[in-house]
Each structure stands twice: as structure tokens, then as C-alpha cells.
Amino acid sequence: MAHKMVLRSFLKYRIINYGEVKSVEVYSKSMIPPLVTSILLTVTQLAIFFGLKEIDPLNIIIEHHGRSILIICNILIITSLALAFTRVKMATLKITLIGSDEPLKLHYVLRSTCNKIVESVQASIHGYESQDGT
């Protein structure tokens, strides 16, 4: 019985037998850069509203456009935090097939789905190895 996996990428479908899979890799991006960005934006926001109020030209700008600056900074902070949490949940799945030089890359796959695929491919590979007697 051949185990098969269906890969769907936008409108294209591809059916792959587990026996054709040479290796599977899961990797994800770090959440540190968006977190650092949000921390720097928070520090900038605090510096603008508390530290730089003493300087006259900036004080005039802050008084007239303070709410706009605050809203823009908060939107950027929320966006960078959302990006950090998205990076934690998503991963890239790289599948290398036997006889193929270029691996298949699936971006923005849920990490739990990647783990299930890796487990099923490993179980299938171990099943093929036990059938072959190696």
C-alpha cells in the first residue's frame, strides 16, 4: 500500500508518494526582529512625549500633532507584535525528493501541520525500511 501526500499550493495540486521523499525540513523565522522593532518604537514614543517636550520646536510639533504621532506609533507597534506572533505559528516546509535537485518549498504552513507531515513521512520511511529489511 503506497502512502501518498497531497501538496496544495494556491491552485496547483501535486501528489507525492512517501517513497519518493528523501528528506523533510521544517524551519521558521525568528520572532526577535519584530519584538526589537516594537520595543524601539515604544522607547521612541516615550522619548518623544516625555523627554523631548522641553525643546521648543519639538514641543510645538508635539502639541499640534501629538495624537497623530501617538496613533501612528501604536499602529506600528501593534503591527510588529502581530508579525512576531505570526512568525511563531508559521513555518516553511522543505521537501527534497529522490532524483530531484531542487526541493519543494511550502511557505506559511502552520507549525502543527508541519510536525504532522514530518511524523507521517518518518513513519512511512521506517515502514519502507522495515519492508526492505534494511
trRosetta pair geometry for C-beta under 8 A, 3 or more apart (Angstrom, degrees):
i j d omega theta_ij theta_ji phi_ij phi_ji
2 17 5.3 -42 179 -135 118 114
2 18 7.5 177 -176 31 70 86
2 19 6.7 -67 -140 -4 97 120
3 17 7.1 110 77 -159 53 64
3 18 4.4 7 83 2 105 129
3 19 8.0 130 50 -25 79 78
3 120 7.4 -155 164 167 142 103
3 124 4.8 -119 57 -114 146 130
3 127 7.9 83 -7 64 133 146
4 15 5.4 -1 -177 -174 125 100
4 16 6.8 148 -159 76 71 39
4 17 5.6 -46 -101 -98 74 53
4 18 7.1 -131 -89 -19 24 79
5 15 7.4 154 77 -156 42 54
5 16 5.0 -23 62 65 93 92
5 17 7.9 148 17 -113 77 8
5 18 6.4 95 -18 -69 105 78
5 21 8.0 41 19 -52 137 131
5 117 6.9 77 -142 -141 141 98
5 120 7.4 137 -86 105 115 129
5 121 7.5 -16 -48 -77 148 93
6 13 6.2 -21 -169 -164 100 101
6 14 7.4 150 -158 77 53 43
6 15 5.5 -25 -102 -101 70 72
6 16 7.9 169 -89 21 23 73
7 13 7.2 145 79 -160 53 50
7 14 4.7 -17 61 62 102 95
7 15 7.8 -175 20 -83 73 24
7 16 6.3 33 -9 -3 112 115
7 95 7.7 -127 -81 27 146 152
7 104 6.7 6 180 157 172 151
7 106 6.6 -129 -155 -74 113 132
8 12 7.4 162 -154 85 49 50
8 13 5.5 -17 -102 -104 75 72
8 14 8.0 -178 -77 23 34 68
9 12 5.2 -13 66 62 87 98
9 14 7.6 8 10 5 104 108
9 106 6.6 -130 -87 -114 105 87
14 104 7.7 -148 81 -122 153 150
16 20 5.7 -119 -171 66 86 125
16 21 6.7 81 149 -61 123 93
16 95 7.3 74 134 146 175 150
16 97 7.0 -120 -144 -97 123 120
17 20 4.8 96 67 -4 85 102
17 21 7.9 -144 101 -16 54 82
18 21 5.6 -42 -160 12 48 118
18 120 7.4 -112 -103 136 134 86
18 121 5.8 -172 -141 -127 101 64
18 124 3.6 -30 152 134 155 156
18 125 6.9 -127 160 -53 105 64
18 128 7.5 -167 111 -32 102 127
19 124 7.5 -110 -56 152 55 114
19 128 5.8 138 -107 -98 86 150
20 97 5.0 -5 150 -152 99 99
20 98 5.4 -131 -162 30 55 96
20 99 7.8 -64 -155 32 91 104
21 24 6.3 2 -179 -49 127 98
21 95 6.2 -65 -130 -166 101 102
21 96 7.5 95 -164 76 63 53
21 97 6.3 -60 -104 -108 40 60
21 98 7.4 22 66 -17 6 87
21 121 5.4 -76 104 -151 163 119
21 124 7.8 75 40 86 127 126
21 125 7.1 -93 82 -69 106 108
22 96 4.6 -62 66 108 109 95
22 97 6.0 106 -1 180 97 11
22 98 4.8 138 -62 -67 100 65
22 100 8.0 -158 1 46 127 87
23 95 7.7 176 91 -152 50 42
23 96 4.6 16 51 46 87 114
24 93 7.0 -19 -167 -169 94 91
24 94 7.3 150 -160 82 45 55
24 95 5.4 -7 -108 -106 77 72
24 96 7.6 -147 -69 23 36 72
24 117 6.8 -158 -164 125 150 99
24 118 5.2 -172 110 -110 135 77
24 121 5.1 100 -17 76 147 161
24 122 7.9 -105 40 -48 127 80
25 93 7.5 153 82 -159 52 44
25 94 4.3 -11 60 60 101 105
25 95 8.0 -161 26 -69 66 34
25 96 7.8 45 -3 -12 100 101
25 103 7.9 1 28 -173 111 162
26 91 5.2 21 -174 154 94 142
26 92 7.3 156 -154 78 49 48
26 93 5.7 -16 -102 -104 75 67
26 94 7.7 -168 -74 22 29 75
26 111 7.5 100 177 -140 132 71
26 114 4.4 111 -120 163 130 133
26 115 7.3 0 -61 -69 173 55
26 118 6.1 -70 -26 -54 124 136
27 91 6.5 158 83 -166 23 95
27 92 5.6 -21 68 59 75 96
27 94 7.2 7 15 -1 101 115
28 87 6.7 128 168 174 104 73
28 88 7.7 73 155 -133 147 23
28 90 6.7 145 -132 99 109 55
28 91 4.1 -69 -74 -110 99 79
28 92 6.8 160 -90 11 47 74
28 111 6.8 -17 -65 -92 142 109
29 87 4.9 -80 80 -152 99 114
30 33 6.5 97 92 -2 100 87
30 87 7.1 5 99 152 21 140
31 34 6.2 -58 -168 46 62 104
31 35 5.9 60 139 -23 82 112
31 84 4.3 81 -166 -162 99 83
31 85 7.5 62 -133 -65 132 28
31 87 4.8 167 -88 83 77 122
31 88 5.3 5 -63 -59 138 89
32 35 5.7 -67 -147 42 32 111
32 36 6.0 32 160 -21 71 107
33 36 5.7 -54 -142 36 30 110
33 37 6.3 33 157 -21 64 105
34 37 5.4 -51 -147 36 36 116
34 38 6.4 34 156 -18 67 103
34 80 4.4 177 -167 -176 87 80
34 81 6.9 166 147 -79 113 22
34 83 4.4 -166 -112 90 152 107
34 84 3.8 -153 87 -62 125 87
34 87 6.8 166 10 1 133 137
35 38 5.8 -53 -148 36 33 108
35 39 6.4 33 152 -18 65 105
35 80 7.5 167 -72 145 22 105
35 81 7.6 67 -100 -105 61 63
35 84 5.1 85 -54 -110 79 149
36 39 5.7 -54 -148 37 33 112
36 40 6.3 31 154 -17 66 106
37 40 5.8 -56 -146 39 29 109
37 41 6.3 30 154 -18 64 107
37 76 7.9 -109 150 158 106 99
37 80 4.5 -140 94 -142 115 150
38 41 5.6 -52 -145 37 33 113
38 42 6.4 36 154 -21 64 104
38 76 7.9 179 -107 127 65 75
38 77 4.9 91 -144 -147 88 71
38 80 4.2 -170 -60 93 92 125
38 81 5.3 70 -92 -56 157 82
38 84 7.3 -70 -7 -20 133 136
39 42 5.7 -54 -150 35 32 112
39 43 6.4 30 153 -17 65 105
40 43 5.7 -52 -145 38 33 111
40 44 6.2 36 153 -21 65 106
41 44 5.5 -52 -145 37 32 114
41 45 6.2 36 154 -22 64 105
41 73 5.7 164 175 -162 101 85
41 76 5.3 -158 -134 105 154 115
41 77 4.9 -160 99 -77 134 85
41 80 6.9 154 6 17 141 146
42 45 5.6 -52 -148 34 31 114
42 46 6.5 28 154 -15 64 105
42 73 7.9 126 -90 166 37 114
42 77 6.1 82 -62 -112 83 133
43 46 5.8 -55 -148 39 32 109
43 47 6.2 32 153 -20 66 107
44 47 5.7 -55 -144 37 30 111
44 48 6.3 32 156 -21 65 105
44 73 7.0 -157 91 -128 102 125
45 48 5.9 -53 -148 33 28 110
45 49 6.5 3 163 0 63 112
45 69 7.9 160 -126 142 79 95
45 70 7.1 89 -151 -120 113 61
45 73 4.3 128 -88 164 116 157
45 74 7.8 82 -110 -56 154 66
45 77 7.7 -36 -23 -48 145 132
46 49 6.4 -70 -142 48 27 95
46 50 5.6 -20 177 22 68 117
46 51 7.3 59 130 -8 70 103
47 50 7.0 -73 -121 55 17 80
47 51 4.5 -36 -152 38 61 128
47 52 6.1 55 150 -18 73 104
48 51 7.5 11 -24 49 12 85
48 52 5.5 -34 -135 39 36 125
48 58 7.7 -136 -151 178 73 122
48 62 6.6 168 163 -103 90 116
48 69 6.5 -125 140 150 154 142
48 73 7.9 -159 33 -60 143 152
49 52 7.8 27 -11 46 13 87
49 53 6.8 22 179 -53 33 111
49 62 6.8 153 -107 -153 57 130
49 66 7.2 90 -108 -148 98 105
49 70 7.4 52 -70 -84 135 101
50 53 6.5 -44 -150 -4 16 116
51 54 7.8 -56 165 10 39 101
52 55 5.5 -40 -172 25 73 113
52 58 4.8 -62 153 127 110 154
52 59 7.9 -158 133 -62 72 64
52 62 7.3 154 98 -50 99 140
53 58 7.3 -119 -102 107 26 103
53 59 5.5 77 -165 -103 55 90
53 62 6.2 -92 -106 69 77 163
54 59 7.3 -125 86 -62 5 118
55 58 4.5 47 85 29 108 112
55 59 6.3 -179 83 -25 49 89
56 59 5.4 -54 -139 30 28 116
56 60 6.8 29 163 -20 63 99
57 60 6.0 -52 -157 29 33 110
57 61 6.8 28 149 -13 64 106
58 61 5.5 -55 -150 39 40 111
58 62 6.0 40 152 -21 72 107
59 62 5.7 -53 -142 38 30 111
59 63 6.2 31 157 -21 64 106
60 63 5.9 -55 -147 35 28 110
60 64 6.4 11 160 -5 63 112
61 64 6.3 -68 -146 45 26 99
61 65 5.7 -33 177 36 68 111
62 65 7.1 -76 -119 62 18 71
62 66 4.9 51 175 -83 62 95
62 69 7.1 -62 -123 29 64 151
63 66 6.2 0 -113 -28 13 117
65 68 4.8 -53 -171 45 81 118
65 69 5.6 85 128 -27 90 99
66 69 5.8 -59 -147 37 28 109
66 70 6.1 28 156 -19 66 109
67 70 5.5 -55 -145 38 32 114
67 71 6.2 31 157 -19 66 106
68 71 5.9 -55 -146 37 29 109
68 72 6.3 26 156 -16 64 108
69 72 5.9 -57 -146 39 29 109
69 73 6.2 28 156 -18 65 108
70 73 5.9 -56 -146 38 27 109
70 74 6.3 23 157 -16 63 110
71 74 5.8 -58 -146 40 29 109
71 75 6.3 31 155 -21 65 105
72 75 5.8 -52 -147 34 30 112
72 76 6.5 28 155 -15 63 106
73 76 5.8 -59 -152 39 31 110
73 77 6.3 32 152 -21 66 107
74 77 5.5 -50 -143 36 35 113
74 78 6.2 32 158 -17 67 105
75 78 6.0 -56 -146 39 29 108
75 79 6.2 30 154 -20 64 109
76 79 5.7 -54 -144 37 30 113
76 80 6.4 26 159 -16 65 106
77 80 6.1 -58 -148 38 28 105
77 81 6.4 25 155 -15 64 108
78 81 5.8 -56 -147 39 31 110
78 82 6.3 33 154 -20 65 106
79 82 5.7 -54 -147 36 30 111
79 83 6.4 32 153 -20 64 105
80 83 5.5 -49 -147 35 35 115
80 84 6.5 41 151 -23 64 101
81 84 5.5 -48 -149 31 35 114
81 85 6.6 28 155 -12 65 104
82 85 6.0 -57 -148 40 32 106
82 86 6.2 35 152 -21 65 107
83 86 5.6 -54 -145 37 31 113
83 87 6.4 36 155 -23 64 104
84 87 5.8 -54 -152 32 30 112
84 88 6.9 32 150 -23 61 102
85 88 5.6 -46 -153 27 38 115
85 89 6.8 25 155 -10 66 106
86 89 6.1 -65 -151 42 34 102
86 90 5.9 4 164 1 72 119
87 90 6.4 -68 -129 49 26 94
88 111 7.9 -56 147 -23 52 143
89 110 6.3 -36 162 -135 88 74
89 111 6.1 -131 -170 0 40 107
90 108 5.0 -28 -158 -137 133 54
90 109 6.8 119 -157 56 74 32
90 110 6.7 -61 -105 -98 56 37
90 111 6.9 -154 -119 -40 7 82
91 109 5.8 -48 70 70 75 83
91 110 7.6 23 23 143 88 15
91 111 4.8 93 -14 -94 120 73
91 114 4.9 -48 75 -20 133 159
92 105 6.2 -7 -178 -168 109 95
92 106 6.8 162 -160 82 58 51
92 107 5.1 -16 -111 -110 94 61
92 108 7.7 17 -86 -21 68 36
92 109 7.0 111 -116 23 24 97
93 105 7.4 153 81 -156 51 45
93 106 4.4 -6 57 57 100 106
93 109 5.1 -9 -10 35 113 152
93 114 5.0 -163 -79 -118 108 100
93 117 6.5 26 -140 73 147 151
94 103 4.9 41 -178 137 91 144
94 104 7.2 159 -155 80 46 51
94 105 5.3 -10 -104 -103 77 75
94 106 7.9 -160 -71 25 35 68
95 103 6.0 161 76 -170 37 94
95 104 4.6 -12 60 58 97 103
95 106 7.5 33 -2 -4 105 104
96 100 6.9 -168 -169 78 62 99
96 103 4.3 -55 -83 -101 72 103
96 104 7.8 -171 -76 20 29 70
97 100 4.1 44 69 22 99 128
97 103 7.6 151 3 -123 69 57
97 104 7.2 55 -23 -10 105 105
100 103 7.4 121 112 -87 112 38
106 109 5.1 46 124 -41 110 128
109 113 5.4 -113 170 82 97 121
109 114 5.3 114 110 -59 119 95
110 113 4.4 88 67 6 92 106
110 114 7.0 -158 94 -8 48 84
111 114 5.5 -51 -150 34 36 115
111 115 6.5 37 152 -20 66 103
112 115 5.7 -51 -150 34 34 113
112 116 6.6 35 151 -19 64 103
113 116 5.7 -53 -150 35 34 112
113 117 6.4 34 153 -19 66 105
114 117 5.8 -56 -150 36 31 110
114 118 6.3 30 154 -18 66 107
115 118 5.8 -54 -146 37 31 111
115 119 6.3 31 156 -19 65 107
116 119 5.8 -56 -147 37 30 110
116 120 6.3 23 158 -14 65 108
117 120 6.0 -59 -146 40 29 105
117 121 6.2 27 156 -17 66 109
118 121 5.9 -57 -145 38 29 109
118 122 6.2 28 157 -18 65 108
119 122 5.8 -56 -146 38 28 110
119 123 6.3 28 156 -18 64 107
120 123 5.7 -51 -143 38 32 111
120 124 6.2 33 156 -19 64 107
121 124 5.7 -56 -147 39 30 111
121 125 6.2 32 154 -20 65 106
122 125 5.7 -52 -144 36 31 111
122 126 6.3 29 156 -16 64 105
123 126 5.8 -55 -147 39 30 109
123 127 6.3 35 150 -23 63 107
124 127 5.4 -52 -148 35 33 116
124 128 6.4 33 154 -17 66 102
125 128 5.8 -52 -148 36 32 109
125 129 6.3 33 152 -19 64 106
126 129 5.5 -52 -145 37 33 113
126 130 6.3 31 156 -18 66 105
127 130 5.9 -55 -146 36 29 107
127 131 6.5 29 154 -18 63 106
128 131 5.7 -55 -148 36 33 111
128 132 6.3 27 155 -15 66 108
129 132 5.8 -59 -146 41 31 107
129 134 5.3 -90 -159 73 81 86
130 133 7.5 42 -175 -75 32 31
